[in-house]
């Protein structure tokens, strides 16, 4: 009961904070003005991710001083503060790509260092065990996640709904283990996001902003490493849980590069964006993605936790239909007409 009260309190505080940000965010220029590629047609408040970030960092500190996470683990988590600050600055006044990527790589290196590298990855038919190569992959994975989540925050509620799903599942998988602190923080993150989502549900009254999306991507990367180190979840579980986002963002990037587009150029050609235009509804797409998460990816994720030695193959089976779906909605190729 006490845990429920905590999480419900987090939800209410996030709900109120997001409302305040919506009301006073214009003072800090936290307004998303639409451009040609935007999914909205009128200026909308941004920066709602501040509420999620602040609440998470408060509870991360409380968990640390309580002794539930080690100093090294807390220092890795604390890198999220730098990422969030960079995202906030980018929301207020766009930062050059080089500055953003440089800082993201430095903070990713910081996280991998304090967590002692990346655990061995089991591909079922061989194990990747080179510490140097694993650390390099870990750094790139955290940077990719930070940007991936930003890429996928392009229609109302989809990023928030995805975050709630991933964190609820993470909390379920690790709550009754020695890594229960990460399960608790995952639940806090889900509760805070639910408070934000009330305001972000279609039609959105406020957006998450880079301050939220970049912070979330980094934090999930750290959570992934922590659960891998503690043996609760494998990298394949994380690929499965984030399957919709990983497949769409990665396939979209590859298609755009093959088409000769500038990879970092802003666009609106993700499969989920094309689907939203086709069905003329953000809500339909967000609900569909949530159904895929709950009824398709969650069972595969559970199996990957139950049978970690087969995680690579389970991941392939889980993600293959998502690749087909992304191709169906022409990931990387903007579709302008509706159905």
N, C-alpha and C positions, 0 to 999 in steps of 0.2 A: 504493500500500500504506500509506503514512504517513497519508493522509487516512482510510483505512478504520480504522486504529488509533485515530485521534483520535475518530471518530464512535462506534466501538465503546466506547471509553473513556467518552465522554459518556453513552452508553446505560447502561453499568454503574454509573456514578456516580449518574445519575438514579434507577436502580433501587434502589440502596442508600439514597439520600437519602429517597426516597418511603417506603421501609420504616421509616426512622427517624421520619419525620413521622407515619406511622400509629401508631407505638408511643408516641411522646411528645407528639403533638399535643394531647392532652387537657389538658396543662399550660397551653396557651394557649387553651383552650376551642374548639379546632378540631374540633368535633363537629357533624355535621348531624343534628339531631333531626327525625324525620318529622312532617309535618302532614297535613291532609286531602288536599292536592293532591300530596303527595310520591309518587315512584315506588318508594320503599323503605318498609319497615314497621318497621325497627329502626334505632337510632342508628348512624351510620357516620362514620368519621374523614373530615375535610375538610382542605383546605389543601395537597393534593398538588401544586398548581400552583407552590408555592414552589420546588420542585426545578427545574422548567422555567425559572422566572424567573431564579433565581440563576445557573444554568449559562449561560443566554443572555447575561445582562448581563456575566458574566466574559469570555466570548468576544467580545462586542461591544467591550469595552474593549481586549482584546488586538489585535483587528483595527484599532482606532483608533490605538493607539500604534505599530502596524506601518506606519501610513500608508496603509492600504488603503481607508479611508473618510475623508472630509474632516471638519474640525471641525464644520461646520454639520450634516452628516449625522449625526454622532455625537450632537450635542446634541438633534437630533430624536428619535433612537432612545432617548436617555436619559430622555425623557419617560415611557417605559414604567415606569421605576422609581417615579415618582409614582403612576401608575395602579395598579401592583401594590401599593404601600403602602396606597392607599385601599381596594383590594380586600381586603387582609389585615385592615384595620380593620373593614371591613364583615362579614367572616367571623367576627371575634371578637365584635363588638358592632354590630348593624345601624345603618348611618348613614342619616340622612334623605335622601330622594330629591333635595331641592334642593341639599344639599351635594355629593352625588355628581355630579349633572349640572353644577353650577357648576365643579367641579374638572376634570371631563372636557372641558368646553368650553375652559377656560383652557389645558389641556395640548394640546388639539387645535390651538388658535390658535398655541401655541408651536411645534408641529411644522410647521405650514404656513408660518409665518414663517421658520424656519431653513432650510427646504427651498426657499425662494424662490417660494412660491405653488404653483399647480397648472398643469401643462401644458395646452395646447389639447386639447379633446376633439373627436374627429372622429366625427360621426354619419352619415357617408357622404354624406348629402344636404345637410348644412351643418356648419360648424365653430363650436363654442362657444369664443370667444376673449377674452371680457371678463375681465380679471385679477381684478377685484373679485368678480364673480359666481363665477368658478372657485374663488377662495380661500374664499368663503362655503360653496360646495358641498363643498369639501375638508374644512373644519372639521366640517360636519354629517355627512359620510361617516365620519370617524374616530370621532365620538361614537356614530354609529349602529352601526358595527362593534364598538365596545367593549361596547355593550349587546346587540347581536345575538348575539354569541358567548356571552354570559351567558344569554340566553333559550334558546339551543339546547343548553345543557349540562344537559339534563333527564333523560337516561337513561344507563345505563352505557355508557362507551366512545365514544359518538358524537362528542363534542367532540374527543377525542384522535385518533380515526381520521380525522376531517376535517382536523385540523391537519397530520397526517403527510402526507396526500394533497396538500394545498395547498402545503406546503413542499417536498416532493419534486419536484412539478411546477415550482415556482418555481426551484428549484435547477437542474433540467434546462434550463430556458429561458434562464437567465442565466449559468450557470457558465463558459461559454467566451467571455464578453464582457468589456468593460471594467468591468462591474458584477459581477465574479465574487465580490467580498466579500459581497454580498447573497446570492449563491448559496451561499457557504460558511456564512453565518449561518443561512440557511434549512435547510441540512442539519443544523446543530447543533441547531436548534429541533426538527426532526423526530426526531433521535436521542434528545434529552432526553425528548420526548413519548413515544417508544416505551418508554423505561424506566418512565415513569409508567403507561403503558397496561397493562403487565403486571399492575399492582395494580388497575387500574380496569376490567379486562375482566369482563363479567358472570359471576357476581355480583360487583359491585364491592366491594373491601375498603377503598377510600378514594376520595373525590371530589376534583376539581380545585379547587373553591371559586372565589369571585370573584377571589381573588388571581391565579388562573391565567386564568380566562376573560376578565376585563376586560383584563388585560395582553396576552393573545393578540390580542384584537380590535384594540387600539391598535397593536400591533406590525405586524400584517398591513396596517393602514391606512398606516403609515409605509413598509413595504416596497412597497406599491402605488404610492405617490407616487415613491419612489426609482426603481423600474423604469420608471415612466412618464417621469420626467425623463431617464433614460439611454436611453430608446427601445427597451428590451428587451420590454416588455409594455405593452398598453393597458389602459384602465379596463375595456374589454369582456372582456379575458382574465380579469381578476380577478372580474368578475361571473360569468363562466362557471365558473371553478374553485370559487367559493363558492356556486354556484347553488342547491344544496339548502338551505343555510342562509339565503341571501338570500330565496328564494321563500317558504319556510315562515314565517320570522319576519315578513316584510313583509306577506304575505297574512293571517296570523293577526292581526297588529295592525290591519289595515284592517277585517277582519270584526268584530273585537271592538269597534272604534270605531263601526261601523255598527249594531251590536247594542246600543249604548248602554252598553257596559262601560267602566269606568275603564281607560284605556290602560296605566297603569303598575301596575295591581293585579296581584299574583301570581296565576298560573293554571297549568293544565296542559292547555291546549287546542290546543297545536301539532299539526300533522299527524303528526309523528314520535311524539309522545306518544300520540295516538289510535291510531296503528298498533301501538305497543308494547302497549297494552291489548288491542287487537283480536286480535293474534297471541299475546298472553300471553308475550312474549319480547323482552327488550332486545337480545339477541344477534342475532336474526333481522333486526331493523330496522337495527342498526348495520352488519351485513354487507351488507344490501341497499343501504344508502346508499353503502357503499364500492364495491360493484359498479357502481352508477350513476355514481359518480365516475370509476372506472377505465375502464369500457367505453363510457360515453356522453359525459361532460363532458371527459375528458382529450383525446380526438381533436378536439373542437370548440375546446378551448383551444389546442391546437397549431395548428389552422388560423387562429385569430385572431392568433397570433404570426407565422405564415407570411404571412398576407394581412391586415395591420392595417387597410387601407383598407376592408375589408368587415366589420370587427369588430362593428359595431352589428347588422347583419343576422344574422351568425353567432350572436351572443348571443341574439337573439330566437328563432332556431330551436332553440338549445340549451335555453333555459329554458321554452319553451312546454309541453313534456310534463311538466315539473316542476310547473307551475301546475295542469295537469289532475290530476296525482297528489295535490297538496296539497288540491285541492277534493274529490277522491274520499275523502280521509281527513278531511274536514270541518275544515280548519284554522280555528281561532277558535271552534269549537263543541265543547265537551268531550263525548267519547264514553266512557261508563262500562262498557259491556258488551263482553265478549270474543267471539271467533269460535269 
